[in-house]
Amino acid sequence: MIKRMILGVLALGFLATSCSNDDDAIQIPTNSSLTVDFSGLEALGSDYVYEGWIIVNGAPVSTGTFSSVTFPQTFQVSTTQLAAATKFVLSIEPAVDPDPLPADTKILEGDFAGDMATLDSNEIVGDFSTSTGEYILATPTDNDMTNESSGVWFLNNSGTAPVAGLSLPTLQPGWKYEGWAVIDGTPLSTGTFTNVAATDDLAPYSGPVALPMPNGTDGFFPGEDFLLNAPTGMTFPVDLKGKTIVISVEPSPDNSPAPFTLKPLAHVVPATAMDHTPIGMGVGPVQSLSGSVTR
């Protein structure tokens, strides 16, 4: 009888252990790893962060925020949602963000193919591969014809009437263009714009002659004269020959007073440049951003 009882206890223990092992074998982890690896992102400062999103059944699900631009980085995401994700999107968000949805400033996106999504900025920001630019040196905001090399305007005046000097794609919501003159290593804004054939929101350096307000039909063009309110350490007017002219793509709202990482057009003004004469721009240092995510 005692042997039978011992055998019965052992049998029950074995059965319980077997059931426990079977239960463990079919358990599914709550979270799984998502590894992100991006190229060309720059630090945003203390007011903004990057945030990743997976698109699940057409709706965005946050994968977490980050401010470090050292990669790769790994995040823990719901296993079920990650398996069902069809797309990954990266956005720029306020560091203190009351809105649970992605901001308009989406910077990278890509569709999942198996366990990986390859990302770029071309569709979600703009494709700058065919962008071109021209500008002239002139100072239309003063009445002094001796300072003409102290202003840059993005137009071509070689025909009977001036035309836009920039050929750029229409940006997606959340982005604006901005012109820059880099003077002795310091970038000074010429203003932001979305329309290449209208006045931009003028920077504070122009002279007293008023230009049309930026309304899209004013018949003028983006640009700036560097005549007033020179930053500390600079003197205006300034000869822009030998300086670098840049067109950047900026988040809106903007995270920094400095140029953003996307710079589709750039050009060093030739030392022999003539005033009031169109000058062609070249390809900028960064026309697109890229990356990948792996689940």
C-alpha positions in Angstrom: 0.0 0.0 0.0 2.8 2.4 0.9 4.5 1.8 -2.4 1.3 2.4 -4.3 0.9 5.8 -2.5 4.5 6.8 -3.3 4.0 5.9 -6.9 0.8 7.8 -7.0 2.4 10.9 -5.6 5.3 10.7 -8.1 2.9 10.3 -10.9 0.9 13.4 -9.9 4.1 15.4 -9.6 5.3 14.3 -13.0 1.9 15.2 -14.5 1.9 18.6 -12.9 5.5 19.3 -14.1 4.5 18.2 -17.6 1.5 20.5 -17.6 3.6 23.4 -16.3 6.2 22.9 -19.0 3.5 22.7 -21.7 2.0 26.0 -20.4 5.4 27.7 -20.5 6.0 26.5 -24.0 2.9 28.2 -25.4 3.3 31.5 -23.6 3.9 34.5 -26.0 6.1 37.4 -24.8 4.2 40.6 -24.1 6.9 42.8 -25.8 9.4 42.3 -28.6 12.5 44.3 -29.6 12.4 46.9 -32.4 15.9 48.1 -33.4 16.3 51.4 -35.2 19.4 52.6 -37.2 19.2 56.0 -38.8 21.8 58.0 -40.8 22.1 61.8 -40.9 19.9 62.8 -38.0 21.1 65.7 -35.9 20.5 66.4 -32.2 17.3 68.5 -31.7 18.2 70.3 -28.4 16.2 70.2 -25.2 12.8 71.3 -26.6 12.2 68.5 -29.2 12.6 64.8 -29.4 12.4 62.1 -32.2 9.5 59.7 -31.9 9.0 56.4 -33.7 5.6 55.1 -34.8 4.4 51.8 -36.3 1.2 51.8 -38.3 -1.1 49.1 -37.2 -4.5 48.7 -39.0 -4.0 52.2 -40.3 -3.4 53.8 -36.9 -0.1 55.1 -35.4 1.3 53.4 -32.3 4.3 55.0 -30.6 7.4 52.9 -30.2 9.1 55.5 -27.9 11.0 58.8 -28.0 14.7 59.5 -28.1 17.1 62.4 -28.3 20.5 60.7 -28.7 21.5 60.3 -32.4 23.9 57.5 -31.8 22.6 54.3 -33.4 21.5 51.5 -33.4 19.0 51.8 -30.6 16.5 49.2 -29.4 12.9 49.7 -28.0 10.4 47.3 -26.5 7.1 47.2 -28.4 3.9 45.2 -28.0 4.6 41.8 -29.7 1.1 41.6 -31.2 1.2 45.2 -32.5 4.7 44.9 -33.9 3.9 41.7 -35.8 0.8 43.5 -37.3 2.7 46.7 -38.3 2.8 47.6 -42.0 4.9 50.8 -41.9 7.3 52.7 -39.7 7.4 56.5 -39.4 9.8 58.8 -37.6 8.6 62.3 -36.5 9.9 65.3 -34.6 7.8 66.1 -31.5 7.8 68.6 -28.7 9.6 67.3 -25.6 6.5 68.1 -23.6 3.8 66.9 -25.9 0.1 66.8 -25.0 -0.9 65.4 -28.4 -0.9 61.6 -28.5 -0.8 61.6 -32.3 2.3 62.2 -34.6 3.1 65.8 -35.4 3.2 67.0 -39.0 7.0 67.1 -38.9 7.4 63.5 -40.1 11.0 63.0 -41.3 11.4 59.3 -42.3 9.1 56.5 -43.4 9.2 53.0 -44.9 7.0 49.9 -45.4 7.9 46.7 -43.6 9.0 43.8 -45.9 9.3 40.8 -43.6 11.1 41.9 -40.4 12.7 45.0 -41.9 11.6 48.4 -43.1 14.0 50.6 -45.2 13.3 54.3 -44.6 14.0 57.6 -46.4 12.8 61.2 -46.3 12.0 61.5 -50.0 8.2 60.9 -49.9 7.5 62.2 -46.4 9.5 65.5 -46.6 10.3 66.0 -50.3 12.4 64.5 -53.1 15.2 67.0 -53.9 17.2 64.9 -56.4 16.2 67.2 -59.3 16.3 70.5 -57.4 18.0 73.5 -59.0 18.7 77.1 -57.9 19.8 80.5 -59.1 20.3 83.8 -57.3 21.5 87.3 -57.9 23.5 89.7 -55.8 21.4 92.9 -55.2 20.1 95.2 -52.5 16.5 96.3 -53.5 15.7 97.4 -49.9 17.9 100.5 -50.0 18.4 103.4 -52.4 22.2 103.0 -52.5 23.6 101.3 -55.6 27.0 100.9 -54.0 26.0 98.0 -51.7 24.7 95.5 -54.3 26.9 92.6 -53.2 25.4 92.7 -49.7 22.1 91.1 -50.7 21.1 87.7 -52.2 17.8 87.1 -54.0 16.6 83.8 -55.4 15.5 84.8 -58.9 16.6 84.9 -62.5 16.4 88.4 -64.1 17.9 87.6 -67.5 14.5 87.7 -69.4 12.0 90.5 -69.9 10.6 89.9 -66.4 12.2 88.2 -63.4 11.2 84.6 -62.7 11.8 82.3 -59.8 15.4 81.2 -59.4 14.5 78.1 -57.4 13.1 74.8 -58.6 12.1 72.9 -55.5 9.4 70.3 -54.7 6.3 71.3 -52.8 7.0 70.3 -49.2 4.8 68.1 -47.1 3.0 69.7 -44.1 5.3 70.5 -41.2 8.2 71.8 -43.3 9.4 75.1 -44.8 12.4 76.2 -46.9 14.9 78.6 -45.5 17.7 80.5 -47.2 21.1 81.3 -45.6 24.2 83.3 -46.2 27.1 81.8 -44.3 29.3 84.7 -43.4 32.7 83.9 -41.7 31.3 80.6 -40.5 28.1 82.1 -39.1 24.8 81.2 -40.9 22.4 84.2 -41.3 18.9 83.5 -42.4 17.4 85.1 -45.5 13.9 84.1 -44.4 11.6 81.1 -44.6 9.2 80.3 -47.4 7.1 77.7 -49.1 6.5 79.6 -52.4 9.6 80.1 -54.6 7.8 82.9 -56.4 6.8 85.1 -53.5 8.4 87.2 -50.8 9.5 85.2 -47.8 9.0 86.1 -44.2 11.9 88.6 -44.3 14.8 88.3 -41.8 15.6 91.4 -39.8 18.6 92.6 -41.9 17.0 94.4 -44.9 16.9 98.1 -45.5 14.1 100.6 -45.2 12.5 100.1 -48.6 9.4 97.9 -48.1 8.8 94.9 -50.2 5.5 93.2 -50.8 4.2 91.0 -48.0 4.4 87.2 -48.7 1.0 86.3 -50.1 1.9 84.1 -53.0 1.1 86.6 -55.8 3.3 89.5 -55.0 5.6 89.1 -58.0 8.7 89.1 -55.9 11.0 86.3 -54.6 12.7 85.1 -51.5 15.9 86.7 -50.4 17.5 89.2 -48.0 19.7 92.3 -47.9 22.3 92.4 -45.2 22.2 96.1 -44.3 20.9 96.6 -40.8 21.0 95.0 -37.4 24.3 93.2 -37.9 25.0 90.5 -35.3 27.7 91.1 -32.8 31.1 90.9 -34.4 29.9 91.6 -37.9 29.7 94.8 -40.0 27.0 95.5 -42.6 27.0 96.0 -45.5 29.0 92.9 -46.3 30.5 91.6 -49.5 28.9 88.2 -50.1 31.5 87.2 -52.7 33.4 84.1 -51.3 30.5 83.4 -48.9 28.3 80.3 -49.0 24.6 80.5 -50.0 22.4 77.6 -48.8 18.8 76.4 -49.1 17.8 74.2 -46.2 14.6 72.4 -45.3 13.4 73.3 -41.8 10.8 71.8 -39.4 7.8 74.0 -38.8 7.7 74.8 -35.9 11.5 75.0 -36.0 13.7 73.3 -33.4 16.7 75.6 -33.8 17.8 79.0 -35.1 20.6 77.2 -37.0 20.1 75.4 -40.4 18.6 71.9 -40.2 20.4 68.9 -41.5 18.5 68.8 -44.9 20.3 71.2 -47.2 19.4 70.4 -50.9 21.2 73.4 -52.5 24.4 75.2 -51.7 27.0 77.4 -53.5 30.0 79.5 -52.8 29.6 82.9 -54.4 32.5 83.3 -56.9 35.0 86.0 -56.2 34.3 87.3 -59.7 30.5 87.3 -59.4 28.8 90.3 -61.0 25.9 92.1 -59.3 22.4 91.7 -60.8 23.5 88.6 -62.8 22.1 85.1 -62.3 24.4 82.7 -60.6 23.7 78.9 -60.6 23.6 76.9 -57.3 25.0 73.4 -56.8 23.9 70.3 -55.0 23.8 70.7 -51.3 25.6 68.5 -48.7 22.4 66.6 -47.6 19.5 66.0 -50.0 17.9 63.0 -48.2 18.0 61.1 -44.9 17.8 57.3 -44.6 17.6 54.5 -42.1 16.2 51.1 -41.3 14.2 49.3 -38.5 14.2 45.6 -37.7 11.6 43.8 -35.7 
